[in-house]
Amino acid sequence: MDFRSNISLWLHYLLTVLSPKWSILLQFRLCHHRRLDLKNPQTLDEKIQWMKLYYYKDNALVNQCADKVRVREYVRDCGAPEILNEVLAVYQQVDDIDWAALPRKFVMKWNFGNGGNVVCTDKAQLDVAETEKMLRRFQKIKFHLISYEPQYIFPKQLLCERFIEPAEGITPVDYKVYCFNGEAKYVLCCYGRGQQARPSFYFFDRQWQLQRLNRQGQQAPENFTIPKPEGVDALFEYAEKLSKPFPFVRADFYLEHGKVWFGELTFTPSGGFDYGRLPETDLLFGQMVKLPTIETPQK
């Protein structure tokens, strides 16, 4: 992280500490070039900002489920322990990692925020010193202060899991299921992550019909499709089961030869500042979210 990035990060921290609401208002205007309407939010990003301020703070279940380690207990409580990937280790600090004890392939990730993951396909080729440096740098980031995401206020841990073998390519396809008030509506499929070419992103509904909800979907030729993967119907069912208590959540999964594996629950994609989402999609998704009834401050 360079000097300018550090300055920008600390300015975000300072503004959020001074006023989470003003931090959100400013970042929303910079992202969407318009005023955030918290009194009558309509789009998904607007409703995410509302929930960050009035619903996620001090919400014990959201806090648990945003934690990539503690969410596993929630998945078990929902009656779905079979979709939990094997945990190789949980570390409190980078210095705790016993590299020699890990298998040739594994995945390592912090339990908060997004990014900073280690996808190791061959431990013999892994630069341990550089990997530890990256993990320490990422550990210092205060995700709950960058764009005020209070669900990430919990002790930091490093989760190491079994590597899920992809059907092809380097890493498995990400299946990100958008769930609205307990209903799993669409899955965003992320193909080609970890490869040299840019990954592809396509939305499909539960009938596996392409939904032209993003730019790549809109640019796809007529009658474009991708073979329906084995296990995707079960994937939607699991997403619906896990999303029941929440106004909105994105449930992330992987498939391995038709077997569903749980990834994580994401409550604030892009921090609620997704400038890449099409405006019409942002509005469509927002209209599907029924916010809880909570008395909010007038100022």
Stockholm file with secondary structure:
# STOCKHOLM 1.0

chainA/1-299         MDFRSNISLWLHYLLTVLSPKWSILLQFRLCHHRRLDLKNPQTLDEKIQWMKLYYYKDNALVNQCADKVRVREYVRDCGAPEILNEVLAVYQQVDDIDWAALPRKFVMKWNFGNGGNVVCTDKAQLDVAETEKMLRRFQKIKFHLISYEPQYIFPKQLLCERFIEPAEGITPVDYKVYCFNGEAKYVLCCYGRGQQARPSFYFFDRQWQLQRLNRQGQQAPENFTIPKPEGVDALFEYAEKLSKPFPFVRADFYLEHGKVWFGELTFTPSGGFDYGRLPETDLLFGQMVKLPTIETPQK
#=GR chainA/1-299 SS CCHHHHHHHHHHHHHHHHCHHHHHHHHHHHHHSSCCCSSSCCSHHHHHHHHHHHTSTTCHHHHHHHSTTTHHHHHHHTTCGGGCCCEEEEESSGGGCCGGGSCSSEEEEESSSSCCCEEESCGGGCCHHHHHHHHHHHHTCCHHHHTTCGGGCSCCCEEEEECCCCSSSSSCCEEEEEEETTEEEEEEEEECTTSSSCCEEEEEETTCCEECCSHHHHHSCTTCCCCCCTTHHHHHHHHHHHHTTCSEEEEEEEEETTEEEEEEEESSGGGGCCTTSCHHHHHHHHHHCCCCCCCCCCC
#=GC SS_cons         CCHHHHHHHHHHHHHHHHCHHHHHHHHHHHHHSSCCCSSSCCSHHHHHHHHHHHTSTTCHHHHHHHSTTTHHHHHHHTTCGGGCCCEEEEESSGGGCCGGGSCSSEEEEESSSSCCCEEESCGGGCCHHHHHHHHHHHHTCCHHHHTTCGGGCSCCCEEEEECCCCSSSSSCCEEEEEEETTEEEEEEEEECTTSSSCCEEEEEETTCCEECCSHHHHHSCTTCCCCCCTTHHHHHHHHHHHHTTCSEEEEEEEEETTEEEEEEEESSGGGGCCTTSCHHHHHHHHHHCCCCCCCCCCC
//
